[in-house]
Amino acid sequence: TQSTGVVTYSFVRQDGNMLPLFTRGLRSRKLLKKKGNSTLTKKHLSYAYALDNRRQRDKRDFKATEPDIIDDSPEYFYFPNERLGRNIKLNWSLHKYEVTPRSEVFRNLHLRHLAMLTPGTTDDYKSVHVKTCDPHDNTLYVTETMNVTVPDPTLKLSMTQFRRFGKNVAKHLGQKEDVPNIYVHDGSIGSHKDIECKVRVLSNSPTSALYYHHMLSPTRPVDPNDYEHPYTIYIGENYIPPGDPIAYGLRDNKGFTTVNLKRGSVVYGGVFSSVHLKRGLDLLGQFFFMKQEDHLPLNASVLVNSKEEPVIVFDPSQILQREPHSNLWGVGGAVWSPKGVYRYYKGITHSNNQKPRRRGDLVETEPYGKVHITSKLDSNLPPMLNKQPSAVVLIIRDESGILPPVTAYKQQKAVDTVRVGYIGQVLSGKPINRPLFYDVPALLDPAAAPDTAITRFSKLLNASGSSLYVVNLLNKQGKEMSFENFNKIIASILDGSIKKAKVTSDPTLGGDMISSIPGVTDPLDRFFEREWESRDNWSKAARSLFSSLGFK
């Protein structure tokens, strides 16, 4: 018919059976006109028929099966009347979380459907654009049973308060008038079966379900009741406890994230964005992997060279998120073990708005214009690299201008540099340092976790024989290194040519300053004279910085 663009016709096979075929669009009408009354072959029809069959199948998923009964007598009914979003087993499985579904429930929904249900606009690439909140509008709270130090005592909740939040959000998910759909996503932090940290997400937000679809690795399909997972995430979008938020232990009524790692629960309410969702995954993953012997969770990305050897990159500068590297294999988290390197997530969140997008990519825009794009990570390599890292890289912006553009450290000095965690920031004349293994507050006992982590890091680094390269993006005048020169430096680390570069050693620096790298246009040699006029001036400032950082 011309109105729908669908051509429907039948032909009779030699055995006399009438077979209907359905094709769609202009291509079908042209074929019909070209062939006239002759029988169309399977070669001409297979593509169009397959497309139409898929469309019809997708539509059927959202439709309940109707009973084939002509009589409308009330004595007949159809049970179970199931379809996509209406599954008896899945609904019953939610009762152990105190969630009583009164609406549609979807489990691990397909990307096409998630993109369709996510509120927002789409662009020419079919990626989904949504408005999101400011990162400061969602506050992280921890339970008082966790032996951690937090910046403010008001950020700790009692167990009674935490249970109340969990029950209230679970009840909120069951309210049909406020929650049109419930989205269940089963996946794992850790991209390989050897390190699966299984998580179940219960959410009323299709935006969050789309984010988890991109980031979490799939697990072996099982019955909803048989899915064993140590951690559960509850998400009640726009849910705020009634009355005074202070009575519930909250600072305000914008957004909250409550965490109880010992019970394996994270609860979101109010407003949130992918920044907060990833923070919760980082907490669960790092807590889980630190309990595994000889496993070291890292707040790091991973690059891979032509020999499929990993290079671990600590990137507090976030340059790899602004400009994703072509050799990028893992972003936002990795696990280092004697067997090799694993990545946390199968997706990436970056801020490069110029990078080509694909169908279903999640594009979030903050109130002040900052953009976060979550997408599938492009990599044909397996999710686990059974090789030790050829190098470890720390990318910083040294506001003091003391550190050279590229410095190589070995063995104990490399361990001390990572332990100190200087990322180049200075506040009120004092340098800021933080552990590089995690940057999320309230993760583990601060008195024990850093020692455990640095011991594992030292053991793994010494066993691999890798060197640590510190790349400083800022010079003394505050000018940032160009991305082209940064890429040249990273390329020399990946292919190993940096090991043959000319170096200048200094006892105060404690490492080798790289003086020349092919293709780098910024001057690397004569650093002391060029930036500080003399080595003595630099040494005086460097000793003061290193002493304040706790270097021996």
Sequence and secondary structure as in RCSB ss.txt:
>XXXX:A:sequence
TQSTGVVTYSFVRQDGNMLPLFTRGLRSRKLLKKKGNSTLTKKHLSYAYALDNRRQRDKRDFKATEPDIIDDSPE
YFYFPNERLGRNIKLNWSLHKYEVTPRSEVFRNLHLRHLAMLTPGTTDDYKSVHVKTCDPHDNTLYVTETMNVTV
PDPTLKLSMTQFRRFGKNVAKHLGQKEDVPNIYVHDGSIGSHKDIECKVRVLSNSPTSALYYHHMLSPTRPVDPN
DYEHPYTIYIGENYIPPGDPIAYGLRDNKGFTTVNLKRGSVVYGGVFSSVHLKRGLDLLGQFFFMKQEDHLPLNA
SVLVNSKEEPVIVFDPSQILQREPHSNLWGVGGAVWSPKGVYRYYKGITHSNNQKPRRRGDLVETEPYGKVHITS
KLDSNLPPMLNKQPSAVVLIIRDESGILPPVTAYKQQKAVDTVRVGYIGQVLSGKPINRPLFYDVPALLDPAAAP
DTAITRFSKLLNASGSSLYVVNLLNKQGKEMSFENFNKIIASILDGSIKKAKVTSDPTLGGDMISSIPGVTDPLD
RFFEREWESRDNWSKAARSLFSSLGFK
>XXXX:A:secstr
 TTTTEEEEEEE TTS EEEEEEESHHHHHHHHHHTTS   HHHHHHHHHHHHHHHHHHHHTS      S   TT
   SS  BTTB HHHHHHGGGGT    SEEEES  HHHHHHHS SEE TT  EEEE   GGGSEEEEETTS    
S GGGEE HHHHHHHHHHHHHHHT TTT SEEEEEEEEESSSGGG EEEEEEES HHHHHHHHHHSB      GG
G   SEEEEEEET   SS GGGGT S SSEEEEEETTTTEEEEEE   HHHHHHHHHHHHHHHHHTSTT EEES 
EEEE TT  EEEEE TT HHHHS  TTEEE S EEEETTEEEES SEEEE  TTS   TT EEEE TTS EEEEE
E    S SEE S  SEEEEEE  TT  S SEEEE HHHHHHHHHHTEEEEEETTEEEE  TT   SSSS TTTHH
HHHHHHHHHHHHHHT EEEEEE B TT  B  HHHHHHHHHHHHHSGGGGS EEEETTTTEEEE   TT  S  S
SHHHHHHSSHHHHHHHHHHHHHHHT  
